[in-house]
Amino acid sequence: MNIKDRKILYKGFYKLSELTVQDGPEEYQRIRFEPGEAVAALVLDTTRQRYLLVRQFRVGAEADVLELPAGMLDKEGESPEEALRREIKEELGYKVDHLEQIIQMYPSPGANAERITIYYAEVSQQIAPGGGEASEGEKLTAEEFSWEELIAEPLQDAKTIIAVQWAQLRKAKG
């Protein structure tokens, strides 16, 4: 399979493209959603042993979703680690002490080009109020969980489930 042609159908906050895919003699038109690169982190406040997540309205789910703090790589020249440090400060108000990459993945590659890098982050010092970036229309609330509360939470967000399962495996290894 190879991509023979690509047309941009829409370019705004996100991009939507139509691809002509060739498979031998056959050609198919496919729509591709292109939100860009993203980062997220399972955040642990090491002084209080509390995991910090955010709850915000998500258009795709048409509901409030409990998830990892996350964001896009949308600043020129910004590395994934720099973007994540910025997002954790904006959403939770914390300075990051330690970052460890868990995985880089395509959460839904059938028609979605988004690639997300998920991290584990340790924090210990709140330096700002958090709550999201008002200029970006973010309205979110931070929520804290003990380990027992976190694993009992009925999570619905894939990146959050993956990060929590990673932490469970890490704890099991000792």
C-alpha positions as a Markdown table, in Angstrom:
| # | Residue | x | y | z |
|---|---|---|---|---|
| 1 | Met | 0.0 | 0.0 | 0.0 |
| 2 | Asn | 1.2 | 3.5 | -0.7 |
| 3 | Ile | -0.2 | 7.0 | -0.6 |
| 4 | Lys | -0.7 | 8.3 | -4.1 |
| 5 | Asp | -2.3 | 11.7 | -3.4 |
| 6 | Arg | -3.1 | 13.9 | -0.4 |
| 7 | Lys | -5.6 | 16.8 | -0.3 |
| 8 | Ile | -6.2 | 19.1 | 2.7 |
| 9 | Leu | -10.0 | 19.3 | 3.2 |
| 10 | Tyr | -10.0 | 21.5 | 6.3 |
| 11 | Lys | -7.3 | 23.3 | 8.2 |
| 12 | Gly | -8.3 | 25.0 | 11.5 |
| 13 | Phe | -7.6 | 23.9 | 15.1 |
| 14 | Tyr | -7.1 | 20.5 | 13.6 |
| 15 | Lys | -6.5 | 19.3 | 10.0 |
| 16 | Leu | -8.5 | 16.9 | 7.9 |
| 17 | Ser | -7.0 | 15.3 | 4.8 |
| 18 | Glu | -8.3 | 13.0 | 2.0 |
| 19 | Leu | -5.7 | 10.5 | 1.0 |
| 20 | Thr | -5.7 | 8.4 | -2.2 |
| 21 | Val | -4.3 | 5.0 | -1.2 |
| 22 | Gln | -3.1 | 2.6 | -3.8 |
| 23 | Asp | -3.1 | -1.2 | -3.2 |
| 24 | Gly | -1.9 | -2.9 | -6.3 |
| 25 | Pro | -4.3 | -1.9 | -9.1 |
| 26 | Glu | -7.0 | -0.7 | -6.6 |
| 27 | Glu | -7.3 | 2.9 | -5.3 |
| 28 | Tyr | -9.2 | 4.0 | -2.2 |
| 29 | Gln | -10.1 | 7.4 | -0.8 |
| 30 | Arg | -9.6 | 7.6 | 3.0 |
| 31 | Ile | -10.2 | 10.6 | 5.3 |
| 32 | Arg | -7.4 | 11.2 | 7.9 |
| 33 | Phe | -7.9 | 13.3 | 11.1 |
| 34 | Glu | -4.6 | 15.1 | 11.9 |
| 35 | Pro | -4.6 | 16.7 | 15.3 |
| 36 | Gly | -0.8 | 16.6 | 15.7 |
| 37 | Glu | 1.6 | 15.4 | 18.3 |
| 38 | Ala | 0.5 | 15.2 | 22.0 |
| 39 | Val | 2.0 | 14.5 | 25.4 |
| 40 | Ala | 0.5 | 13.3 | 28.7 |
| 41 | Ala | 1.7 | 12.2 | 32.1 |
| 42 | Leu | 0.7 | 10.1 | 35.1 |
| 43 | Val | 1.6 | 12.6 | 37.8 |
| 44 | Leu | 2.6 | 11.7 | 41.3 |
| 45 | Asp | 3.0 | 14.3 | 44.0 |
| 46 | Thr | 5.8 | 12.5 | 45.9 |
| 47 | Thr | 5.5 | 14.6 | 49.1 |
| 48 | Arg | 1.8 | 13.5 | 49.6 |
| 49 | Gln | 1.8 | 10.3 | 47.6 |
| 50 | Arg | -1.2 | 11.5 | 45.6 |
| 51 | Tyr | -1.8 | 11.0 | 41.9 |
| 52 | Leu | -3.0 | 14.1 | 40.1 |
| 53 | Leu | -5.5 | 13.9 | 37.2 |
| 54 | Val | -7.8 | 16.4 | 35.5 |
| 55 | Arg | -11.4 | 16.3 | 34.6 |
| 56 | Gln | -12.6 | 18.3 | 31.6 |
| 57 | Phe | -15.3 | 18.3 | 28.9 |
| 58 | Arg | -14.2 | 16.3 | 25.8 |
| 59 | Val | -16.1 | 16.9 | 22.6 |
| 60 | Gly | -15.4 | 13.3 | 21.3 |
| 61 | Ala | -17.0 | 11.8 | 24.4 |
| 62 | Glu | -19.6 | 14.6 | 24.8 |
| 63 | Ala | -19.0 | 14.4 | 28.5 |
| 64 | Asp | -16.5 | 15.3 | 31.2 |
| 65 | Val | -13.6 | 12.8 | 31.2 |
| 66 | Leu | -11.1 | 12.0 | 34.0 |
| 67 | Glu | -7.7 | 11.8 | 32.4 |
| 68 | Leu | -4.0 | 12.5 | 32.6 |
| 69 | Pro | -2.9 | 16.1 | 32.2 |
| 70 | Ala | -2.1 | 16.4 | 28.5 |
| 71 | Gly | -1.5 | 18.8 | 25.6 |
| 72 | Met | -0.3 | 19.4 | 22.1 |
| 73 | Leu | 3.2 | 20.1 | 20.9 |
| 74 | Asp | 2.0 | 23.5 | 19.5 |
| 75 | Lys | 4.9 | 25.8 | 20.3 |
| 76 | Glu | 7.7 | 26.3 | 17.7 |
| 77 | Gly | 10.8 | 24.2 | 18.6 |
| 78 | Glu | 9.3 | 22.8 | 21.8 |
| 79 | Ser | 10.4 | 19.3 | 22.7 |
| 80 | Pro | 7.9 | 16.8 | 24.1 |
| 81 | Glu | 9.4 | 17.1 | 27.6 |
| 82 | Glu | 9.2 | 20.9 | 27.5 |
| 83 | Ala | 5.6 | 20.8 | 26.3 |
| 84 | Leu | 4.7 | 18.4 | 29.1 |
| 85 | Arg | 6.4 | 20.5 | 31.7 |
| 86 | Arg | 4.4 | 23.5 | 30.4 |
| 87 | Glu | 1.1 | 21.5 | 30.4 |
| 88 | Ile | 1.6 | 20.2 | 34.0 |
| 89 | Lys | 2.2 | 23.8 | 35.2 |
| 90 | Glu | -0.8 | 25.1 | 33.3 |
| 91 | Glu | -3.2 | 22.3 | 34.3 |
| 92 | Leu | -2.0 | 21.4 | 37.8 |
| 93 | Gly | 0.2 | 24.3 | 38.8 |
| 94 | Tyr | 3.2 | 22.0 | 39.6 |
| 95 | Lys | 6.9 | 22.2 | 38.7 |
| 96 | Val | 8.1 | 18.8 | 37.4 |
| 97 | Asp | 11.0 | 17.1 | 39.4 |
| 98 | His | 11.3 | 14.0 | 37.3 |
| 99 | Leu | 10.1 | 12.6 | 33.9 |
| 100 | Glu | 10.2 | 9.1 | 32.6 |
| 101 | Gln | 8.9 | 8.1 | 29.2 |
| 102 | Ile | 6.4 | 5.2 | 29.3 |
| 103 | Ile | 5.4 | 4.9 | 25.6 |
| 104 | Gln | 5.0 | 6.7 | 22.3 |
| 105 | Met | 1.9 | 5.5 | 20.5 |
| 106 | Tyr | -0.9 | 6.0 | 18.0 |
| 107 | Pro | -4.1 | 5.8 | 20.1 |
| 108 | Ser | -6.5 | 5.1 | 17.2 |
| 109 | Pro | -4.5 | 4.7 | 13.9 |
| 110 | Gly | -7.4 | 3.6 | 11.7 |
| 111 | Ala | -8.1 | 7.2 | 10.5 |
| 112 | Asn | -6.4 | 9.3 | 13.2 |
| 113 | Ala | -2.8 | 10.5 | 12.8 |
| 114 | Glu | -2.3 | 11.7 | 16.4 |
| 115 | Arg | 0.8 | 10.4 | 18.0 |
| 116 | Ile | 1.0 | 10.7 | 21.8 |
| 117 | Thr | 4.0 | 10.3 | 24.1 |
| 118 | Ile | 3.0 | 9.2 | 27.6 |
| 119 | Tyr | 5.2 | 9.9 | 30.6 |
| 120 | Tyr | 5.4 | 9.3 | 34.3 |
| 121 | Ala | 6.1 | 12.5 | 36.2 |
| 122 | Glu | 7.0 | 13.2 | 39.8 |
| 123 | Val | 6.2 | 16.6 | 41.3 |
| 124 | Ser | 6.6 | 18.0 | 44.8 |
| 125 | Gln | 6.1 | 21.8 | 44.6 |
| 126 | Gln | 3.0 | 23.6 | 43.5 |
| 127 | Ile | 4.1 | 27.0 | 42.0 |
| 128 | Ala | 0.9 | 28.2 | 40.2 |
| 129 | Pro | -2.9 | 27.7 | 40.6 |
| 130 | Gly | -3.4 | 25.4 | 37.7 |
| 131 | Gly | -6.8 | 24.9 | 36.2 |
| 132 | Gly | -5.9 | 25.2 | 32.5 |
| 133 | Glu | -5.1 | 27.9 | 30.1 |
| 134 | Ala | -8.1 | 30.3 | 29.9 |
| 135 | Ser | -6.9 | 31.8 | 26.6 |
| 136 | Glu | -7.2 | 28.3 | 25.1 |
| 137 | Gly | -10.7 | 27.8 | 26.5 |
| 138 | Glu | -9.6 | 25.2 | 28.9 |
| 139 | Lys | -11.9 | 24.6 | 31.9 |
| 140 | Leu | -10.7 | 21.7 | 34.0 |
| 141 | Thr | -10.5 | 20.6 | 37.5 |
| 142 | Ala | -7.6 | 18.8 | 39.2 |
| 143 | Glu | -8.5 | 15.7 | 41.2 |
| 144 | Glu | -6.2 | 13.8 | 43.6 |
| 145 | Phe | -6.2 | 10.1 | 44.3 |
| 146 | Ser | -4.3 | 7.7 | 46.5 |
| 147 | Trp | -3.0 | 4.6 | 44.7 |
| 148 | Glu | -6.0 | 2.5 | 46.0 |
| 149 | Glu | -8.5 | 5.1 | 44.9 |
| 150 | Leu | -6.9 | 5.5 | 41.4 |
| 151 | Ile | -7.0 | 1.8 | 40.6 |
| 152 | Ala | -10.6 | 1.6 | 41.8 |
| 153 | Glu | -11.6 | 4.5 | 39.5 |
| 154 | Pro | -13.7 | 3.5 | 36.5 |
| 155 | Leu | -11.4 | 5.1 | 33.9 |
| 156 | Gln | -12.5 | 5.5 | 30.3 |
| 157 | Asp | -9.6 | 7.3 | 28.7 |
| 158 | Ala | -7.2 | 5.1 | 26.8 |
| 159 | Lys | -4.0 | 7.0 | 27.6 |
| 160 | Thr | -4.9 | 7.1 | 31.3 |
| 161 | Ile | -5.7 | 3.4 | 31.4 |
| 162 | Ile | -2.3 | 2.6 | 29.8 |
| 163 | Ala | -0.4 | 4.8 | 32.2 |
| 164 | Val | -2.1 | 3.3 | 35.3 |
| 165 | Gln | -1.6 | -0.2 | 34.0 |
| 166 | Trp | 2.1 | 0.7 | 33.5 |
| 167 | Ala | 2.3 | 1.8 | 37.1 |
| 168 | Gln | 0.6 | -1.4 | 38.3 |
| 169 | Leu | 3.2 | -3.5 | 36.4 |
| 170 | Arg | 6.0 | -1.4 | 37.8 |
| 171 | Lys | 4.7 | -1.8 | 41.4 |
| 172 | Ala | 4.3 | -5.6 | 40.8 |
| 173 | Lys | 8.0 | -5.8 | 39.8 |
| 174 | Gly | 8.9 | -4.1 | 43.0 |
